[in-house]
Structures are given as structure tokens and as C-alpha cells.
Amino acid sequence: MELHLLRSFVAVAEELHFGRAARRLHLSQPPLSNQIRRLEDDLGVRLFERTRRSVSMTAAGAALLARARHLLSEAESARVEVARVAKGERGVLSIGYTPTATYDVLPLLVPRFRTRAPEIRLELTEMRSALLPDALRAGRIEVGFACAPVDTRGVLEKVLVRERLMVALPSTHRLAKKARLKLGDLGGEPFVLVRRDIEPGWADGAASALSRAGVELEVVQETDSKIALLGLVAAGVGLSIVSESMGSLHRRGVTLRPLAGVSYRFTLSLLYTKHPSPRAAELIALAQGLSDPSRGRGARSRARAPRAASK
């Protein structure tokens, strides 16, 4: 049953007059009559009883009317749904993120996006930073939040935050009394670090920066997560080098102090494709204006604002 035949049938059924139904449909009467006959032939039943003076529905026609209205309503709903998805007003947005993005960036960005696009469902997947570019290239995610540097071949990158190196130490440690630590303060101290394969870009960058300044860390323990790292610091296993956004976790028993004499910055970047979907473009646009007011640093883009793919 073709939709335009059902529309013609509903018009005749509601008007019970071919002339009025034809005017309602902006048709002449002969084509409308032909459409009704086609529908009757398709179904193998008579839908209307016609005389020179009146038109009435048969029992089969009355049975079809409710279903025809439902089918037409569903078809219109589908049309509207597809149009809204195409415009980025509905659908699912798949996001991959490194846990570091959950400290400051995602708590700021997600509520703003949901206010702007309340009918877009966010599908958030935690991933290691090094895996995010491949997930983007394969289409498993549309947007990624990664600890840079990562392999950005075939994807675009926008730096969101550059964070200072901080020293995490037990609150009872003698160095916790200082407002700022110097590189010389770290000599001989045991350190707890996240395994290099978790965030190699950050691990290598921090190690290189400290090495250039003449500091070699004595690593006594490695962990699989930054949450576990803070727990071990609180337990007094050792100190650690972390990003300043970890201060938002407020881990009891841990004190964060800035480290003087190191210019290196941890970088959190937004990754996306050259032709993002409308829903992804909405999120990217919000992220481009993102800044952390507590540190007063906005992010400067490495790429121009993306435009939604015109498909």
C-alpha cells in the first residue's frame, strides 16, 4: 500500500465526497478516483459504495481507516525523526575519553551540551589516549578527549587545557608544609607513577622535563590508574607527579603543591574528524569556547572550527 494512495483514501473517507477530497488534495477528481481504484485493486476489496448522489464506506473501508491514519502518522513521525537526526537535533553521539577528561573538562562540557541538545543521547566510553585516534578513524567514536601527544594522522586536534606539573604528596609529609616545591626538594624521595602504557605521552613528557632539569625519579611503585595512585600517595608509599586538575578529586590525605622550575605542561586535547556530524559539530563548537575559570586559561585551537558534513 503506497502512502499517497492511503492519503487519498483517508481524504475521501473523511469527506465522503470525491470532489471535496480532490480539492483538499489539490487534485482533479479523475486522478483521485483512479487512485482509489488502484488501492481497491491492490487490496482486492471495495472500500466505498458509490452512487450518483452519495459515497459511503464499506465495512472493509471502515476497517482500513484507523490503520491508514496510524500508518500515515508513523510515516510522518519517521520523516520528522530522520530530519532531526540529520540536523543534529536527535540521535546518539559516541564519545571516547581518557579519565583525565573527567576531572574538569567533561563536568563543564556535558551539562552545557545537554542543555543545547537535550534529545541527543551521549554514549561515553573510557579509553586510553593512544587508542582514541584509531577509534575515530574507524568510526567507533565521533569525538575523543586525549592526553596529548597522540598519533593525529587523519584526525584534527584542538588543545583544550595545558596543565602545570604538580607534586602529590602525603599530607603528613614534611614537604607538605611548603607552598611551592623546588626540583631540589625531590631528590631521594620515593615516587609512585601510573604505568607508562596508560598515558605514554604524559609519562614521557614529564620524565623528559625533569631529566633535563637534572632530576631522576626513584620509582618504587606503578599503578593502573590515577585514582589508585592517589590512594598510594595517601598511604605514604611515595610522592607523585600529577596534573593540577587532579586537585578537583580532593583526595583525603593527599596534598598537591606546584613544582617550580619546570616549564613543561600536560596537554588535554579534543580529537575529531574533518567532516563531523551535526551533533558532533555542536559538541566541538562548545568545546572550542571551553576554559577552566579556576586557572584562568582558555584553550587555543590547533585547527579551525569544524563544519558539519553536508550530507
GUPAZA-466094 format. One record per residue (C-alpha): residue number from 1; x, y, z. Coordinates in steps of 0.1 Angstrom, whole numbers, padded with zeros to 4 digits. Layout:
<rs>
[NUM,[X,Y,Z]]
...
</rs>
This chain:
<rs>
[1,[0000,0000,0000]]
[2,[0016,0032,-0011]]
[3,[0014,0062,0012]]
[4,[0000,0086,-0014]]
[5,[-0029,0061,-0020]]
[6,[-0036,0059,0017]]
[7,[-0036,0097,0019]]
[8,[-0062,0098,-0009]]
[9,[-0083,0071,0008]]
[10,[-0083,0090,0041]]
[11,[-0093,0122,0024]]
[12,[-0123,0105,0007]]
[13,[-0132,0086,0038]]
[14,[-0133,0118,0058]]
[15,[-0151,0139,0032]]
[16,[-0173,0112,0018]]
[17,[-0173,0133,-0013]]
[18,[-0148,0128,-0042]]
[19,[-0150,0165,-0053]]
[20,[-0142,0179,-0019]]
[21,[-0115,0153,-0013]]
[22,[-0099,0161,-0046]]
[23,[-0098,0198,-0038]]
[24,[-0083,0191,-0003]]
[25,[-0056,0171,-0020]]
[26,[-0051,0197,-0048]]
[27,[-0060,0171,-0074]]
[28,[-0087,0169,-0101]]
[29,[-0114,0143,-0095]]
[30,[-0104,0117,-0122]]
[31,[-0069,0111,-0108]]
[32,[-0083,0107,-0073]]
[33,[-0109,0082,-0085]]
[34,[-0081,0063,-0102]]
[35,[-0060,0062,-0071]]
[36,[-0089,0048,-0050]]
[37,[-0095,0021,-0077]]
[38,[-0058,0012,-0076]]
[39,[-0059,0008,-0038]]
[40,[-0090,-0013,-0040]]
[41,[-0074,-0035,-0067]]
[42,[-0043,-0039,-0045]]
[43,[-0064,-0050,-0015]]
[44,[-0089,-0069,-0035]]
[45,[-0119,-0053,-0018]]
[46,[-0143,-0024,-0023]]
[47,[-0136,0004,0001]]
[48,[-0165,0027,-0009]]
[49,[-0201,0023,-0022]]
[50,[-0207,0050,-0048]]
[51,[-0239,0063,-0062]]
[52,[-0246,0094,-0082]]
[53,[-0257,0112,-0050]]
[54,[-0236,0097,-0022]]
[55,[-0204,0080,-0012]]
[56,[-0203,0056,0018]]
[57,[-0176,0034,0033]]
[58,[-0179,-0003,0032]]
[59,[-0171,-0024,0063]]
[60,[-0136,-0031,0047]]
[61,[-0132,0007,0042]]
[62,[-0141,0014,0078]]
[63,[-0116,-0013,0090]]
[64,[-0089,0003,0069]]
[65,[-0094,0039,0080]]
[66,[-0079,0036,0115]]
[67,[-0050,0017,0103]]
[68,[-0044,0041,0074]]
[69,[-0043,0070,0098]]
[70,[-0019,0052,0120]]
[71,[0004,0043,0091]]
[72,[0004,0079,0078]]
[73,[0011,0092,0113]]
[74,[0041,0068,0117]]
[75,[0054,0078,0083]]
[76,[0053,0114,0092]]
[77,[0069,0107,0126]]
[78,[0097,0088,0108]]
[79,[0102,0117,0083]]
[80,[0104,0142,0112]]
[81,[0128,0119,0132]]
[82,[0151,0114,0103]]
[83,[0152,0152,0095]]
[84,[0160,0160,0132]]
[85,[0188,0134,0133]]
[86,[0202,0149,0100]]
[87,[0202,0183,0116]]
[88,[0219,0171,0148]]
[89,[0188,0176,0169]]
[90,[0184,0139,0178]]
[91,[0204,0107,0177]]
[92,[0234,0092,0196]]
[93,[0268,0109,0199]]
[94,[0297,0085,0207]]
[95,[0325,0100,0227]]
[96,[0358,0084,0238]]
[97,[0376,0099,0267]]
[98,[0407,0094,0289]]
[99,[0399,0095,0326]]
[100,[0417,0128,0330]]
[101,[0389,0145,0310]]
[102,[0365,0136,0338]]
[103,[0383,0159,0363]]
[104,[0374,0193,0348]]
[105,[0366,0192,0311]]
[106,[0336,0168,0309]]
[107,[0319,0181,0340]]
[108,[0319,0215,0324]]
[109,[0311,0204,0288]]
[110,[0284,0177,0292]]
[111,[0258,0198,0311]]
[112,[0262,0226,0285]]
[113,[0258,0202,0256]]
[114,[0227,0186,0272]]
[115,[0211,0220,0276]]
[116,[0218,0228,0239]]
[117,[0209,0194,0225]]
[118,[0186,0177,0251]]
[119,[0175,0149,0227]]
[120,[0210,0138,0218]]
[121,[0220,0107,0238]]
[122,[0256,0107,0248]]
[123,[0274,0073,0246]]
[124,[0306,0078,0267]]
[125,[0334,0052,0265]]
[126,[0366,0053,0287]]
[127,[0397,0046,0266]]
[128,[0434,0050,0268]]
[129,[0446,0081,0249]]
[130,[0467,0062,0224]]
[131,[0436,0042,0213]]
[132,[0414,0072,0206]]
[133,[0427,0082,0172]]
[134,[0422,0047,0158]]
[135,[0387,0047,0172]]
[136,[0380,0079,0154]]
[137,[0394,0067,0122]]
[138,[0374,0035,0124]]
[139,[0342,0054,0131]]
[140,[0336,0038,0165]]
[141,[0335,0072,0181]]
[142,[0329,0107,0167]]
[143,[0348,0128,0193]]
[144,[0377,0120,0216]]
[145,[0394,0136,0246]]
[146,[0430,0125,0249]]
[147,[0462,0133,0268]]
[148,[0485,0146,0241]]
[149,[0507,0139,0223]]
[150,[0490,0111,0203]]
[151,[0490,0100,0167]]
[152,[0468,0125,0150]]
[153,[0472,0113,0114]]
[154,[0438,0116,0097]]
[155,[0421,0134,0126]]
[156,[0421,0170,0138]]
[157,[0432,0182,0172]]
[158,[0422,0211,0194]]
[159,[0441,0218,0227]]
[160,[0417,0223,0255]]
[161,[0439,0227,0286]]
[162,[0476,0230,0293]]
[163,[0482,0220,0329]]
[164,[0511,0226,0352]]
[165,[0530,0197,0368]]
[166,[0521,0193,0405]]
[167,[0536,0172,0432]]
[168,[0512,0149,0450]]
[169,[0525,0140,0485]]
[170,[0511,0127,0517]]
[171,[0495,0154,0538]]
[172,[0517,0144,0567]]
[173,[0549,0147,0546]]
[174,[0574,0173,0557]]
[175,[0573,0189,0522]]
[176,[0536,0195,0525]]
[177,[0543,0225,0547]]
[178,[0558,0243,0517]]
[179,[0536,0264,0494]]
[180,[0557,0256,0464]]
[181,[0583,0229,0458]]
[182,[0617,0232,0440]]
[183,[0633,0205,0419]]
[184,[0659,0200,0446]]
[185,[0633,0191,0471]]
[186,[0625,0159,0451]]
[187,[0660,0143,0454]]
[188,[0660,0110,0472]]
[189,[0622,0108,0475]]
[190,[0603,0076,0465]]
[191,[0578,0081,0438]]
[192,[0545,0064,0427]]
[193,[0536,0067,0390]]
[194,[0509,0055,0366]]
[195,[0523,0028,0342]]
[196,[0538,0044,0311]]
[197,[0515,0024,0287]]
[198,[0484,0040,0303]]
[199,[0494,0076,0292]]
[200,[0527,0074,0274]]
[201,[0526,0110,0262]]
[202,[0523,0125,0296]]
[203,[0547,0100,0312]]
[204,[0574,0106,0287]]
[205,[0569,0144,0287]]
[206,[0571,0147,0325]]
[207,[0601,0123,0327]]
[208,[0620,0142,0300]]
[209,[0613,0176,0315]]
[210,[0625,0165,0349]]
[211,[0655,0148,0334]]
[212,[0666,0179,0316]]
[213,[0664,0197,0349]]
[214,[0687,0171,0364]]
[215,[0661,0152,0384]]
[216,[0658,0114,0381]]
[217,[0628,0100,0399]]
[218,[0632,0069,0421]]
[219,[0601,0050,0412]]
[220,[0590,0024,0439]]
[221,[0555,0016,0426]]
[222,[0535,0018,0394]]
[223,[0497,0017,0392]]
[224,[0470,0012,0366]]
[225,[0450,0043,0374]]
[226,[0454,0078,0388]]
[227,[0428,0071,0414]]
[228,[0449,0042,0427]]
[229,[0480,0064,0425]]
[230,[0464,0090,0449]]
[231,[0455,0062,0472]]
[232,[0491,0050,0474]]
[233,[0503,0086,0479]]
[234,[0478,0090,0508]]
[235,[0491,0057,0522]]
[236,[0526,0071,0523]]
[237,[0541,0048,0497]]
[238,[0557,0078,0479]]
[239,[0552,0111,0461]]
[240,[0540,0115,0426]]
[241,[0539,0139,0396]]
[242,[0504,0147,0385]]
[243,[0484,0173,0366]]
[244,[0468,0202,0385]]
[245,[0433,0191,0375]]
[246,[0437,0161,0399]]
[247,[0432,0186,0427]]
[248,[0394,0185,0418]]
[249,[0393,0150,0432]]
[250,[0401,0163,0468]]
[251,[0416,0130,0479]]
[252,[0418,0129,0517]]
[253,[0454,0125,0529]]
[254,[0469,0140,0497]]
[255,[0483,0175,0493]]
[256,[0492,0190,0459]]
[257,[0519,0215,0456]]
[258,[0531,0233,0424]]
[259,[0566,0225,0411]]
[260,[0588,0254,0403]]
[261,[0615,0254,0376]]
[262,[0597,0232,0351]]
[263,[0580,0248,0320]]
[264,[0565,0215,0306]]
[265,[0527,0214,0305]]
[266,[0504,0184,0304]]
[267,[0481,0188,0274]]
[268,[0445,0176,0271]]
[269,[0432,0177,0236]]
[270,[0399,0173,0217]]
[271,[0401,0150,0187]]
[272,[0376,0149,0159]]
[273,[0372,0141,0122]]
[274,[0375,0165,0093]]
[275,[0337,0162,0085]]
[276,[0319,0158,0118]]
[277,[0282,0151,0120]]
[278,[0259,0180,0130]]
[279,[0256,0166,0166]]
[280,[0294,0162,0169]]
[281,[0299,0197,0155]]
[282,[0277,0211,0182]]
[283,[0298,0195,0209]]
[284,[0331,0206,0192]]
[285,[0318,0242,0190]]
[286,[0310,0242,0227]]
[287,[0344,0227,0235]]
[288,[0362,0254,0214]]
[289,[0350,0280,0239]]
[290,[0358,0259,0269]]
[291,[0381,0273,0295]]
[292,[0388,0265,0332]]
[293,[0380,0297,0351]]
[294,[0397,0283,0382]]
[295,[0430,0285,0364]]
[296,[0421,0313,0340]]
[297,[0434,0295,0309]]
[298,[0414,0291,0278]]
[299,[0424,0266,0251]]
[300,[0438,0278,0218]]
[301,[0428,0257,0188]]
[302,[0452,0239,0166]]
[303,[0425,0237,0139]]
[304,[0398,0259,0126]]
[305,[0362,0255,0137]]
[306,[0348,0224,0121]]
[307,[0317,0224,0099]]
[308,[0291,0197,0099]]
[309,[0292,0174,0069]]
[310,[0266,0184,0043]]
[311,[0251,0151,0036]]
</rs>
